[in-house]
């Protein structure tokens, strides 16, 4: 998809907050918009950097992501991991009802 | 005690002093100093004394331990088995890790004793430690100033001589910048040298664990214990660590020291500029060949960094949703559980980075921001490769100005981000980099010099750092906050 640079607006901040699963109070939106706008305009200087000349532009700057063998190995176990769950019932994590409860978006 | 990790380890190994006695002394100092400094979020007296007892038992059994009985503090974004990890955030409330971070486990095996968890900017996002959800840490050299960040608690704890060493994590300068602000050594290894297992993720292509210490040799020892391949982190390089401690006294006769041309930015604090000249003379006295080298895109590093790191942060922090661990703030629908938990659990700076990262990755903006930043990162790394053709190490100030006052930059995030202008380039290129105390301002505030080496060139880096440290002769008197008990 084509990509473009645009001034950060209240609408963009509202949309990005929704994607981020964050709620920003309406009275704070202009402050967030102003701050993010200043940061994004500073970031816009990367436009002036020429693309890499030797064809490795897409290569990871540090190193290609290594991939380990897909082999099973022991972990901490279900009980140890479950100890940090905010809510559990009979060894399962409890979450609000997802299907048929109007919980979707 | 002299306070250096090597001296402590030698005393304990020779049974001149017990690990329990040393741990108790460190814990007593923490208890005395922490109300002023706010360096620690949690102090583990009973657990630390038990660990020290175990070290004494191992020493008595004849086990050689390179860090026998050395009290260490750990930034509170790393796992220490059985002790809570908060990342200085309310969202991780109550989280207790199931084991040690790999780096912590290796230090434990080497005889270190973990006295407590130190304060940080929430999720390591910040340059002043003011973004902690719990408390701001104060600089032991001047309690009205910041200690740097995000590993500010670790830097303050070492500077105030509460512990001989501490672990920090560095994504864009979070070990080196607080090291410089607080007058201690801060070392970030090459990306891939130290396992990230058990380090709570912020920017996964940038994060590295490293030590903060009072001198370069202690940093080399702690690093040597932690470094090396780990099956639990596939980005941890399977290449020999070498002999960092053995490299310390190599000297730098004939070594090519490149002063970063882009390090002399417009508006550089005059005290920093004067100090840089003293640093140049120190290298010359040590027999090095000094020149100026250019890394042209270093000036754009902050812009590149805030796209890449924020994008990775927005992805990494998506896991904090109130379902699997940490705080849960709602019992409504799943959607409100996510939103309420995150909105009430994260502080302002973390939200800012998540918003920025989500923006840079969102449809319509991805190519213009994230794609472009990734290519610019490659160009910057190429700039460094070329510069290392003309210099064995590259140096520049660690910080553009000495530690600022608490509250001075909290309302101006961009100005806060620019505090890391000299540390971010090495992070983006995956290079090892160290900040060494290089002098003090007339007001007594510490300054730091940063040395960068080619990736995996830690031995060269330590040789240069040790030679510089010897020449610059940073005064060894303790900071004002440590004077009541420091020796």
Interface residues (C-beta under 8 A of the other chain):
Chain A: X1 X2 X3 X4 X5 X6 X8 X12 X13 X15 X16 X17 X19 X20 X21 X22 X23 X24 X32 X35 X36 X38 X39 X40 X42 X43 X44 X45 X46 X47 X48 X49 X50 X51 X52 X54 X56 X57 X58 X59 X60 X61 X62 X63 X65 X66 X67 X68 X73 X76 X80 X81 X83 X84 X85 X86 X87 X93 X95 X96 X98 X101 X102 X103 X104 X105
Chain B: X94 X95 X96 X98 X99 X191 X192 X205 X231 X234 X235 X297 X300 X302 X303 X304 X306 X307 X314 X318 X321 X322 X323 X324 X325 X326 X327 X328 X331 X332 X333 X334 X335 X337 X338 X339 X340 X342 X343 X346 X351 X352 X354 X355 X356 X358 X359 X362 X363 X364 X365 X366 X367 X368 X369 X371 X372 X373 X374 X375 X376 X377 X378 X379 X380 X381 X382 X413 X414 X417 X428 X429 X430 X455
